[in-house]
Amino acid sequence: MPRFIITGNYTQAAAKGMLTNPSDRGAATRALVEAAGGTMEAYYATTGPSDFIIIASVDDVTNLMSALIVAGASGAASNLQTQRAFTSEELLGMQQKAATMAAAYSPPG
C-alpha cells in the first residue's frame, strides 16, 4: 500500500479550540485517514515549519486528497503538504528498472 507523509499547520481557530477543549488530535486524524480507506502509521506534533506530521498508507491517493480537503475545509489545518514515500526496496527496484531503460535514452548534446 503506498505510504504518504503529510505535514501541515494548525490555524488560529484550531489553537483556540485546543486551548478551550483539549483533544487527542492523533485519534481525530486516524478517524479521517481510516474514512479515506487508509491506515495511519504515525502522528507527531512537531517543531519547526510544520506543526504536525502524519505517516499514512492509502491505496487510492484520490481518497487521501479528499480527506485533506475535509481537513482544510474545517478551518483547523493549513499549509497541508503531501509527499509519496518509498521504501528502500522500492527504490532498489526503481534503480534496477532505470538500468534497463538507460540504453533507450540519449541525452542532449
BELUR-V398905 format. One record per backbone hydrogen bond with DSSP energy under -0.5 kcal/mol. NH is the residue of the N-H (numbers start at 0). CO is the residue of the C=O. E is the energy in kcal/mol with one decimal. If there is no record, write none. Layout:
nh:co:e
NH:CO:E
NH:CO:E
//
This chain:
nh:co:e
2:84:-0.8
3:55:-3.4
4:82:-2.9
5:3:-0.5
5:53:-2.8
6:80:-2.4
7:51:-1.4
8:77:-2.8
10:75:-1.8
14:10:-2.3
15:11:-2.4
16:12:-2.2
17:13:-2.6
18:14:-1.9
19:15:-2.4
20:16:-3.0
24:22:-1.2
27:23:-1.8
28:24:-2.3
29:25:-2.6
30:26:-2.1
31:27:-1.5
32:28:-2.6
33:29:-2.7
34:30:-1.9
35:31:-1.1
36:33:-1.8
37:32:-2.4
38:56:-2.4
40:38:-0.6
40:54:-2.9
41:54:-1.7
43:52:-2.7
45:50:-2.3
50:7:-2.4
51:7:-1.5
52:43:-2.4
53:5:-2.9
54:41:-2.6
55:3:-2.4
55:53:-0.5
56:38:-2.8
57:1:-2.0
60:58:-0.7
62:59:-1.1
63:59:-1.4
64:60:-2.7
65:61:-1.9
66:62:-2.0
67:63:-2.0
68:64:-1.8
69:65:-1.8
70:66:-2.2
71:67:-2.7
72:68:-2.9
73:69:-1.4
74:71:-1.4
75:70:-0.8
76:70:-0.9
77:8:-2.7
80:6:-2.6
82:4:-2.3
84:2:-3.0
90:86:-2.2
91:87:-2.2
92:88:-2.1
93:89:-2.0
94:90:-2.3
95:91:-2.4
96:92:-2.4
97:93:-2.6
98:94:-2.0
99:95:-1.2
100:96:-1.2
101:97:-1.6
103:100:-2.2
104:101:-1.4
//
